[in-house]
Amino acid sequence: MIIVMKPGSQESDVNEISRVLESLGLGVHISKGTERTIIGVIGDKRVLSDVPLELMPGVEKLVPIVESYKLAGKTFKPEASIVDVNGVKIGGKELVIMAGPCAVESREQILEAAVAVKKSGAQFLRGGAFKPRTSPYAFQGLEEEGLKLLNEAKELTGLLIISEVTSERAVEIADKYVDMFQIGARNVQNFQLLREVGRSGKPVLFKRGPSTTIDEWLNAAEYIMSEGNYNVVLCERGIRTFETATRNTLDISAVPVVKNSSHLPIIVDPSHAAGKAQYIAPLSKAAIAAGADGLIIEVHPNPRCALSDAAQQLTPQSFDDLCRDIGQLAGLLGREFRYGKGE
């Protein structure tokens, strides 16, 4: 349920309603818009059966919530959220680009990648340190050593760092090094892990699972937000269909659907959707045209030598060409992107 306050209602009215709700053991989420304030009620509403909330000062109306996801939904917060990651704002007018190799493989590799993507305009360096793979015999990542190399790349370039965490232990280790956690598609319904990153308070990039509906995805995001961490950015990365020409099928429609259902920012991962480098540029442009707030793209100094996902990683030159095109497209769509401003 949400409580819609009258335009011009006093802060003291909001505070008194919050006090009453909290005294009954209910959670309170306050969203202050340009015209009115909305109070979201979290918990078992049956305790309110004898409380005349609609008669309290400043209340305009009570509205039930149909969606099971409350904190992630637009009913609780009609205005779009902007997630601020150490000064880089995701969800605003400026497009955000996260780029780097699938996995951190060596000091030379990650530093070269960082310098290249920074030069083209990326604001984040991505790189896997903990790598969940289909085969237990495949390269599993450098773990903390990889995180240390990412941190060295950050000191060199000023890029923010995003890396995937796959367990509570990984969260504890990575917290010292990264600016933003990534929850990968394999862990979209690992609810214990989601609660852990929720308790951390650190911004989270939350990928959609390959067989996860949008409704299930938003409900899973609720696990992170229910721990008090509202700094969640969604990431569409393709879903599993019968098609085999690409690694996954990029669900472009997820971008406007999420924008209609949720206030959370959404970016797109064309690399994991395509699985093939030649399709990344057109999918990236389609994502931006559909309203995505940014992209996360795999870039490797020498993709043919990559230890994982070699076929879907762009060369630095291909990435630079794409960023130039995104800069031009952004202007046509009323967005901003600072191509080449990282030099």
N, C-alpha and C positions, 0 to 999 in steps of 0.2 A: 504494500500500500504506500502511496505517497500523499503528503499533505501539501496542497498548493496554497501558498500564502497570498493575501491580497496585495495588489500593487501599493507600494508605500507603507507596508506593514513595518512595525518597529523591530529592531534587533532584540529588544527585551521580550517581545512576543515569541520569537523564534527560540530564544534561550529558555523560556518557561515551558514551551512544548517539549523541547529536548530534555529538560529536567524531568518532566512527567514520564516520558518514554523510557528514559534510562532508569528511573526508579522502579519500573516494571520489568527490568531486565532486557529491554529491547535495545538493539543497535540503532544509531542515528547517522544518516548521511545527508549533509546539507549542501545543496547546490544553489549558488547565488547567480542568477542570470541578470541580463540587462534590465529586465522589467519586473521580475518577481523572483521570489525564493521558493525552492521546493525542498521539502524535508522527506527523505526516504526512510521508511520504517523497516528495520531488519529483525526478523525473529518471528516467534509464534504470535500471530495477531489476535488469538483468542483471548489473551489477557486484556485486550482493549474493549471487550464486549460491554463493559459498564462504564467506560470512560467517554464522555461526550466531547470528543476532540473537535467536532465541527462547530461547537459553541465557544471554543476558546478564542480570545482576542487575536485578530489578524488572520484567522483561517478563512479561506474562500471556499474550498471544497476538499473532499477526500476522494482519491481515485485508486481503485484496485489495480494491481499489476497482473497481467495475464502471463507474461514471460516468466520462466523459472529463473533466468538470470536477471538479477536486479541491478547490481552495481555496474555491470557492463552494458546495461540497456539504456536506451534513450529516454525511457519514462522517468528514470531517476535523475538523469542529467541530459536535458534536451540539447544543450550546446556542445559542440565538438571539443574534445579534450586535446590539449597540446602537452606532450611529454617532453620535459626539459632534461636532457642528459648532459650535465656539466656544460651548459651554455648552448648546446645544439638542440633546437626545438623541432620535434617531430609531430606533424599534424597541422602546422601553420602554412603560410604561403610558400615558404621555401621547400623545395624537394630535397630529401636527404638520401645520400648514396653511401652504402656500406659495401666495401670491396676488399678483396684479398683472396689468398689461396684457400682451397678446401681445408688443407691441413698445414700446420707449421711443421716444416721438414728440416730446416737448418737456419742458422743465423743469416747466411748470405741470401738465401731465398726470401725470407720474410722481410729483411731490410730493403732488398731490391723491390719487392712488391709494394711495400709501404711508400717508398719514395715515388714510385710510378703512379699509384692511385691517388696520392696526395696531389701530385702535379696536375692531374685531370679534374680535380674538384671534389673527390670523395671526402666526407667528414669523419668516417669510421673506417678502421682497419678490421676486417674479419679474418679469423684464422682458427681452425680447430686444434685444440690441445688434447681434448678427450674425444675420441672418435668411435662411436658405436657403429660397428660394421656388421654386415650380414654374415660374413665368415669370421670365426674366431682367430683365423690364421692371417687375416689381412692386417695392414698397418693400423694400429690402434691409437696413434698419436703420441706426442712427447710428454703429455701431462704437464706437471709443474714447470719442467724445463721449457716447454713450449710457451707457457704463460710468461715466463721470464723474458723470452725472446720477443714476445709481443710487447712487453713493457719497455724493452730497449728500443723497439721500433717507435713506440709512442714518444719516448724522450727525444728521438731523432727528428720526428716529423710533426709532432703535436696532434696527430690523429687520436681520436677516441678509440677504445678497444672494445670489441664485442666478441665473445667466444661462448661456445655451447657448454653447458653443464649437464651431466648425465646422472648424477647421484648426489646425495647429501654431502658425501665426502668431497666431491668435485666443487660443490657450492662453497664449502668452507675454504678450500684451497684457492679457487678463482677469485673469491671476494677481494683478495688483496691486490689483484692485478687488473681486473676488467672494470670498465665503466658501465657495461650493460651485459646482463646474462642473456643467453639464447637458450630457449627450450626447443629442442628439435622435434620433428614430426613423430619420431618413435616414442616420445615421452608425453604426447599431448594429453593422455589420460593417466599419467603417473601422478596420482593425486597427492601422494606423500611428498614427492619432489616439488610439485606446484605449491604446496603449502610452505615448503622450506624457502623457496625463492620469494614467496609472499612475505614471510617473516623477515627476510633480509632487508626489505625496503628498497633494494637496488632496482633500477629500471630493467624491464624484461621484454625481450622480443619473443613472441609466442607463436610458433609455427602451427599451421593446421596439419592434422594427420592425413595420410593418404586415403583413408576411408571414413573420415570424420565429416559429418554434416555441419553446416554453419551453426545450427542450433546447439549441437554437441560441443563445438569449438567455443562458443561464447559461454556455455555453462562451465566448461573447463577453465576458462579465463576467470570465472567467478571464484574459483578456488584460490587463485593468487590474490585477488582483490579482497576476498573475505578476511584475509590476514592483515588488511590495512594498507596494502601496497597497490595503489591505483596507477602506478607508472607502467602501464602495459601497452605494448604496441603489437598489433596482430600482423601475421605474415602469411599470405597465401603463397603456397609453393607447389601447387598442382595436386590433383587427386588421381586415384587409380581408376581407370576405365578399361574398356576392351581394346583401346587403341595402342599399338605397339611402335608407331613411328617416332614417338617421343617417349622419354622416360616416364613422365606423368602427363596428365592433361591439365594445362593451366586453366583454372576456373576464373576467367576474367569477370564473370558476373558476380563473383564473391565480393569484389570491391564495392560496387554500388549497393549490393544487398547489405553488407556490413555497415556501410555509411548510413543506410536507412534504419537499421536496427540498433546500432551501437554508436556511442560517442567516441570510442577508442580509435586512434589512428591506425591505418593499415598500410603496409608496404607489400611489395611483391618480390618473390625470388624466382626469376626466370631461368636461372641455372639448373636448379633441381627439377623444375617443370619440364624443361626442354631435354636435358641430358646430352645435348649436342650444341657445340659452340655457335654453329651457323644460324641457329634459331633465336639466340638470346637477344639480339638487337631488335628484331621486330616485336618480340613479346614484351620487351622492356618499354617500347614506345606505346604499345597497346595498353599496357598497365597504367602508364602516366595519363594517357588519353581517357581512361576509364575513371580516373580520379584518385589513383594511388598516391600516397604521401611520400613515397620513395621506393628505392630498390635495394636489394642485397645481391651482389653479383660476385661470382668467383673469378679471380684474376691471378694468373701464375706467370712468373717470368719465363718459364719454359714448360708449357702444358704437357708436351710429349714425355717429359721426365717426371711428371707428378706421381706421387705415391698413392693418390686416390682421386677418383673422378676426373681423370685426365681429359676425357672427351668434352666435358662441359665447361672447361675453364678458358677464359679469354686471354689472349696475349695483352701486354700493356698497350700496344698500339691499337688493337681492336677496341679495347676499353676506352681509350682516348677518343677514338672516332665516335663511339656511342655517346660519350659524355658531351661531345660537341653538338651532336644531333639533339640530345636531351635539352641542352641549353636553348636551342632554337625552338623546340617544341614547347618548352615551358612558357616562353613568352607568349605564344599563341593561345595558351590555355589559362593565362592569368596567373601562372605560377612563376617561381624564381629558381634558378639554379646557377651557381657561380662556376661555370666551366673554366678550367685553367687558372683559377684564382689561388691554387694551392702552391704556386711556385714561390 
